[in-house]
Amino acid sequence: MRPVTRRQAGHHAARSAATRARVMSALERLLDDGEAFSEISVQRILDEADVSRATFYAHFRGKPDVLVQLTDELRESLLTLARHWDPDAEEDGAERFARFFEEVIAIHRAHQGVLTAVREAASYDPAVGDFYTADLEGFDETVLRTLLSEQAAGLTDAGLDAVAVTRIIVRGGAQAIAHHIDVDDGSGDAAMARELARTWWYGAYRRPATR
């Protein structure tokens, strides 16, 4: 048997990546059409992606695995936004937070079907539930690190319970954004971002309010 060349290996990897992308895109299209994740069968995904069952299971463990992998890149893009937010930049924190939340809301709105499916599946599927928990914990860690750093620098109230505040603003913020997107047509996104910003900056970060 001839050894697999680097070019052959690269070609195989590219084909595999393309197949995975096609399957994930198929699931996202079905979700964007308003179908509930629990009602979408593997066969529906196969038909939408135009792949065989054998090909599907060569790349995914099952339908929940497709959802988790589909959401993974989205999570990383949101975490990157959060990690790059600097409360000590020479600019009003509430204004910068408002722009940050406008980006967050835009991403959530663009991927509403997927994020709704993750919240739905997390309630009954352990694999998705573990992923969803890890997702929130990633944001918890990022925000908590920032709050503790602000406390150490004397910029945030030393009496603030950073762990409790982090849970409130991260978990509460996620629920608020999800509900807002469900009930708002997009015209209220800027106002929602502005009020989230003020809640975090003047509430959690304890910055003095300006008029």
For each residue, the residues with C-beta under 8 A, 3 or more apart:
1:
2:
3:
4: 8 9 12
5: 8 9
6: 9 10
7: 10 11
8: 4 5 11 12
9: 4 5 6 12 13
10: 6 7 13 14
11: 7 8 14 15
12: 4 8 9 15 16
13: 9 10 16 17
14: 10 11 17 18
15: 11 12 18 19
16: 12 13 19 20 59
17: 13 14 20 21
18: 14 15 21 22
19: 15 16 22 23 51 55 59
20: 16 17 23 24 59 60 69
21: 17 18 24 25
22: 18 19 25 26 49 50 51
23: 19 20 26 27 45 49 51 56 59 60 66
24: 20 21 27 28 66 69 70
25: 21 22 28 29 49
26: 22 23 29 30 45 48 49
27: 23 24 30 31 40 45 48 63 66 67 70
28: 24 25 31 32 70 111 113 114
29: 25 26 32 33 48
30: 26 27 33 35 40 44 45 48
31: 27 28 34 35 37 40 113 114 116 117
32: 28 29 112 113
33: 29 30 113
34: 31 113
35: 30 31 39 40
36: 39 40 117 120
37: 31 40 63 67 116 117 120 121
38: 120 121 124
39: 35 36
40: 27 30 31 35 36 37 44 45 63
41: 44 45 63
42: 45 46 53 56 62 63
43: 46 47 53
44: 30 40 41 47 48
45: 23 26 27 30 40 41 42 48 49 56 63 66
46: 42 43 49 50 51 52 53 56
47: 43 44 50
48: 26 27 29 30 44 45
49: 22 23 25 26 45 46 56
50: 22 46 47
51: 19 22 23 46 55 56
52: 46 55 56
53: 42 43 46 56 57
54: 57 58
55: 19 51 52 58 59
56: 23 42 45 46 49 51 52 53 59 60
57: 53 54 60 61 62
58: 54 55
59: 16 19 20 23 55 56
60: 20 23 56 57 63 65 66 69
61: 57 64 65
62: 42 57 65 66
63: 27 37 40 41 42 45 60 66 67
64: 61 67 68 121 125 127 128
65: 60 61 62 68 69 127
66: 23 24 27 45 60 62 63 69 70
67: 27 37 63 64 70 71 114 117 118 121 128
68: 64 65 71 72 127 128 131
69: 20 24 60 65 66 72
70: 24 27 28 66 67 73 74 114
71: 67 68 74 75 114 115 118 131 135
72: 68 69 75 76
73: 70 76 77
74: 70 71 77 78 107 111 114 115
75: 71 72 78 79 135 138
76: 72 73 79 80
77: 73 74 80 81 107
78: 74 75 81 82 104 107 139
79: 75 76 82 83 138 139 142
80: 76 77 83 84
81: 77 78 84 85 100 103 104
82: 78 79 85 100 139 142 143
83: 79 80 142
84: 80 81
85: 81 82 96 97 100 146
86: 89
87: 93 146 150 155 205
88: 153 155
89: 86 96
90:
91: 95 96
92: 95 96 210
93: 87 96 97 201 205 207
94: 97 98 197 198 201 202 207 210
95: 91 92 98 99 197
96: 85 89 91 92 93 99 100 197
97: 85 93 94 100 101 196 197 198 200 201
98: 94 95 101 102 190 193 194 196 197
99: 95 96 102 103 193
100: 81 82 85 96 97 103 104 193 197
101: 97 98 104 105 192 193 194 196 197
102: 98 99 105 106 189 190 193
103: 81 99 100 106 107
104: 78 81 100 101 107 108 177 193
105: 101 102 108 109 177 180 181 189 192 193
106: 102 103 109 110 189
107: 74 77 78 103 104 110 111
108: 104 105 111 112 115 177 178 181
109: 105 106 112 181 186 189
110: 106 107
111: 28 74 107 108 114 115
112: 32 108 109 115 116 181
113: 28 31 32 33 34 116 117
114: 28 31 67 70 71 74 111 117 118
115: 71 74 108 111 112 118 119 178
116: 31 37 112 113 119 120 178
117: 31 36 37 67 113 114 120 121
118: 67 71 114 115 121 122 128 131 132 135
119: 115 116 122 123 132 178
120: 36 37 38 116 117 123
121: 37 38 64 67 117 118 124 125 128 129
122: 118 119 125 128 129 131 132 133
123: 119 120 129
124: 38 121 129
125: 64 121 122 128 129
126: 129 130
127: 64 65 68 130 131
128: 64 67 68 118 121 122 125 131 132
129: 121 122 123 124 125 126 132 133
130: 126 127 133 134
131: 68 71 118 122 127 128 134 135
132: 118 119 122 128 129 135 136
133: 122 129 130 136 137
134: 130 131 137 138
135: 71 75 118 131 132 138 139
136: 132 133 139 140 170 171 174
137: 133 134 140 141
138: 75 79 134 135 141 142
139: 78 79 82 135 136 142 143 170 174
140: 136 137 143 144 166 167 170
141: 137 138 144 145
142: 79 82 83 138 139 145 146
143: 82 139 140 146 147 166 169 170
144: 140 141 147 148 162 163 166
145: 141 142 148 149
146: 85 87 142 143 149 150
147: 143 144 150 151 156 160 162 165 166 204 205
148: 144 145 151 152 162
149: 145 146 152 153
150: 87 146 147 153 155 156 205
151: 147 148 154 155 156 157 158 160 162
152: 148 149
153: 88 149 150 156
154: 151 158
155: 87 88 150 151 205
156: 147 150 151 153 160 205 206
157: 151 160 206
158: 151 154
159:
160: 147 151 156 157 165 204 206
161: 164 165
162: 144 147 148 151 165 166
163: 144 166 167
164: 161 167 168
165: 147 160 161 162 168 169 204
166: 140 143 144 147 162 163 169 170 204
167: 140 163 164 170 171
168: 164 165 171 172 204
169: 143 165 166 172 173 199 200 203 204
170: 136 139 140 143 166 167 173 174
171: 136 167 168 174 175
172: 168 169 175 176
173: 169 170 176 177 196 200
174: 136 139 170 171 177 178
175: 171 172 178 179
176: 172 173 179 180 192 196
177: 104 105 108 173 174 180 181 192 196
178: 108 115 116 119 174 175 181 182
179: 175 176 182 183
180: 105 176 177 183 184 188 189 192
181: 105 108 109 112 177 178 184
182: 178 179
183: 179 180
184: 180 181 187 188 189 192
185: 188
186: 109 189
187: 184
188: 180 184 185 191 192
189: 102 105 106 109 180 184 186 192 193
190: 98 102 193 194
191: 188 194 195
192: 101 105 176 177 180 184 188 189 195 196
193: 98 99 100 101 102 104 105 189 190 196 197
194: 98 101 190 191 197 198
195: 191 192 198 199
196: 97 98 101 173 176 177 192 193 199 200
197: 94 95 96 97 98 100 101 193 194 200 201
198: 94 97 194 195 201 202 203
199: 169 195 196 202 203 204
200: 97 169 173 196 197 203 204 205
201: 93 94 97 197 198 204 205 207
202: 94 198 199 205 206 207 208 209
203: 169 198 199 200 206
204: 147 160 165 166 168 169 199 200 201
205: 87 93 147 150 155 156 200 201 202
206: 156 157 160 202 203
207: 93 94 201 202
208: 202
209: 202
210: 92 94
211:
